[in-house]
């Protein structure tokens, strides 16, 4: 399964803090019965497999939504 | 016994004095213990005792670790499944010391899978835990994989070892389930590989895939069981007949997984290395830690860095494989900051990039629901809903 397919129903977005722009990457999964799974990945955590997967997702031509 | 009674000659040669003249085995090799340089089992949670996330997960259509720690459902567009940590109370596996199993039940069948579809169980290793196999050297060791398995289906199952450090080199092996709904013990030997060393690091080096069904992309080739070779996906499930995907009556369960260095048979295989639950859990927590679950469970203490900005710190129970991802279930007001005689309700949580493998640092602001408060006041992060659930993951 391509990563584009895997994340097609998710919102993937940078989160900035007052300390650092794009400090983390948030994955928001679809709402199911009033609740959802969320992930928050430290930006730049090169050993983190979720981070590696997001980089591969971007390499497939997808774009991380800019932080608010 | 007096020292003069010890039969030194026989001990050295491997002959078999039991007490003073029986037929026991006196060398480690003769007892099947000749090659076990590892202190703890190479497979973490092979007895399926630890299930931090859940004991049952229904309606699964994609691959992930849902229940038993370290055990990942391999699933790509091939039906719908319930994954469970099954409690055992009878059968051969139970009689051999295993009280739990990883189990998958087909709930929506896909009897005509697409070419690239696949179903199975996946286990992954860090390269630094595999150096004992001396892969990529002239002294490379064979791999012996043993496990207990049970299914309503009889037939042939396939297993793939996949070397992620060396262009996905692979070695396959098969096993046969002879009797339906009966726990059977299988011992599978994979060859030694003098090509391609495993990286000595915390990255994914080896994958074990137990194939339970697949499309033709994984079965159209001719398997070369027991021999390492270049990646060829078409061979990995050649001759596989389990097809757990083809009927909603189907199930498959496994426990007692052990990986040994060298070649063993069912009669020479060293005994399974049982660990205490605490030791097992601690090893699992290198990859996943459940931090809080349910209502009003505190999980971090912190302070208001600014009026609408809250920072909190939480040490982790074990140093994780990598800087972890925060993973949580949320809905309306599932989390809160307890502070100054009141609470701020939160739907989202954010961890800062300044977290590490041993602690996480939350950094929350108005965007996550932090309301005004006085700078420098302390506060506590808590769960606020029965369905709240928060953990950190550093899986491979």
Interface residues (C-beta under 8 A of the other chain):
Chain A: X1 X6 X15 X17 X18 X19 X20 X23 X24 X26 X31 X34 X35 X36 X37 X38 X39 X40 X41 X42 X43 X44 X45 X47 X48 X49 X50 X51 X68
Chain B: X62 X76 X77 X202 X203 X204 X305 X306 X309 X321 X322 X323 X324 X325 X326 X327 X328 X329 X330 X331 X332 X334 X348 X349 X350 X351 X352 X353 X354 X355 X363 X365 X367 X387 X393 X394 X395 X396
